[in-house]
Amino acid sequence: MRRATAGMTTLLLLTTAGLAGCSGDDDPQDTVVAFLNGWKSGDLSKVGFVTSAGAKIAAADVLTGIQGFYGDLKDQPLAVSVAGDPAVSGDLATTPIDVKWTLPGNVTWDYKSTVRMTKQNSDGWQVIWEPAVLQPELEAGEKFRLRRVAAQRGTIVDANGKALVGPQEVVVIGLYPEKIKDLPSLTKSLTAAFTKIGVDVDLKNLKDRVAKADPEDFIDLVSLRRADYDKIRSSVRPLPGTVFREETRQLAPTRAFARALLGTADAATKDDLEKRPAELAVGDVVGHGGLQEKYDQQLRGAAGVSVVVSAEAADASTEEKPIFTSKPVDGKNVKVTIDTATQNAADQALAKQKQPSSLVALRISDGAVLAVANGPDPGGVNTALTGQVPPGSTYKMVSAYGLLSSGKVTADTVVECPKTRTVDGRTFKNSHDEELGKTPFHVDFAKSCNTAFVGLAPQLGADGLKQASTALGIGGTWNIGVDVFTGKVSDGASATELAAATFGQGSTAVSPIAMAAATAAVAKGAFQPPKLVLDPAPAAAGATGTLDAKAVTALRSMMREVVTGGTGTALKGVPGGEVYGKTGTAEFANGSDETHSWFIGYQGDVAFAVMVQKGGAGSEAAVPIVKDFLTTLAK
């Protein structure tokens, strides 16, 4: 016989003190209370029982019967209490009771039941044992079963409420180790097939994965949209060891579409289930990465629960009868500012770039983030928002604003641009050993002369650099609703550090979105904190700030000159209107000639920043991406 313990069903009995009794007393109420107390304690020895046919039945058998009906509810908290006075009619009495279960998800299921009793000579009142005591619809041979009622998952929508993510047919390609005949040949064939459709699947550790897996394990390789799968179906289907599963998932329009930002919504993994056993069950859809993971609770909603009674029929089939259902709470949409046309243009611009690269685009007028793109693996780290890299010469826009707004120089001030400058024993030089001599500051800016800015560093000063950076939002506390790195500005503590930081080296680090926001501030004449998630709106979104009008007017002219006669002339004829910008080449490791390639700029109401890791000079990798982006956007 199973006794009630702390680890078993909690049975709370709400009765009036002094009512406890046992069978044989003249008051049927005492018998009911004794029954409920015994039910609670797991000891029904003080209660007498008969069947509905009047035959005596042992108390231990009654307790076993009660617990046998619990089924899936055996570990769910239960409370029972007397709900009224007994109704007596001769030798029969009925007493109403309240029954309340607490189901998964803290759902309450309460109902009324009845305890029937009969008075048999000297034995006094006996409880008539029948399944209906537990629940009026329960019958012999049945058990309580729990069934989850899935909630409708919310989706991610744009500012106009149009879904950015929707149901898409996918095929999951995997392997069964026991069916693999030639792993090297299989790996080679799969790599060729995935390359054909431009999908990068890392198979370098496949040998180890197969070796560690059980023979019947399913090794998940990649999930492909139906259209992509169909292109290689004939190549991968015949390969020994391959397995294919067809599913429907909530996906963006294309595989690349803001993937690192959006994340994916997939079936709960083993890790998910272990971390959140109270929330998730096998088959639940869970967000992984990006917005889908960060806002998973809101998007997922809350599953409902249904209680059914089931019994095995004579033909071994199982019949279920629902007796209670708690409706699910559907998930809520997450609204973001991403613009489909701009995002597609950004994704396409990065598609041919083999080096890790990022592109962020903002709407200047209101700070809305229009595109967040990363490549070549769009589902990898969201460098566009969280990268922490030196800005290189793009930071000359920030330093120039500081110099212009302080009145230390004007766009026409003659500043010398020698081949090299030495500060406290450290030599700084220009790209390709360029030397402009004495020339107007706007020319130094357009041609990206490092040594000119090194020479101006003492006039800018560490405080001036910090103030200019803060005015343009670098290192600010703005919040867009997802993780973002707003930048870290060099302290300029030494002469050499200040000199390096003035043209974007030293310890200054930024993300592409930080530089896009700074560029938008110059274009607008005021800093506008970027915004991405509109609903639920993030707290502490950030404060706006005005800029020096005379300084930004001069700076805009200088940024236009970068395109018309400086380092960004490849953008001179781009459709869509005049382009303003600044190239950047960022060193990131001492003793290495490798550099990150940058371009920041704006056209019309769109500001943007492009960064290509190890892409060389800004004009070599970043500028062609900008050209492709703006050309596509203008179509």
ABEGO torsion letter per residue (X at the ends): XBBBBAABBBBBBBBBBGABBBBGBABAAAAAAAAAAAAAAGBAAABBBBBAAGBBBBAAAAAAAAAAAAEAAAABBBBBBBAEBBBBBEABBBBBBBBBBBBBGGBBBBBBBBBBBBBBEAAEBBBBBBAAAABAABBBGBBBBBBBBBBBBBBBBBAAGBBABBBBBBBBBBBBAAABABAAAAAAAAAAAAAAAGBBBBAAAAAAAAAABBAABBBBABBBBAAAAAAAAAAAAABBGBBBBBBBBBBBABAABGAAAAEBBBBBBAAAAAABAAABBBGBBBBBEEAAAAAAAAAAEBBBBBBBBBBBBAAGBBBBBBABBBBBBBBBBBBBABBAAAAAAAAAAAAABABBBBBBBBBAAAGBBABBBBOABAABBBAAAABBBBAEAAAAAAAAAAAAAAGABBAABBBBBBABBBBGGBBBBBBGGBBAEBBBAAAAAAAGBAAAAAAAAAAAEAAAAAAAAAAAGBGBABBAGBBBBAEBBBAGABAAAAAAAAAGBEABBBBAAAAAAAAAAAAAGBBBBBBABAOBBBBGAEBBBBBBAAAAAAAAAAAAAAAAABAAAAAAABBGEBBBBBBBBBBABBGBABBBBBBBBBBEABBBBBBBBGAEBAAAAAAAAAAAAAAAAAX
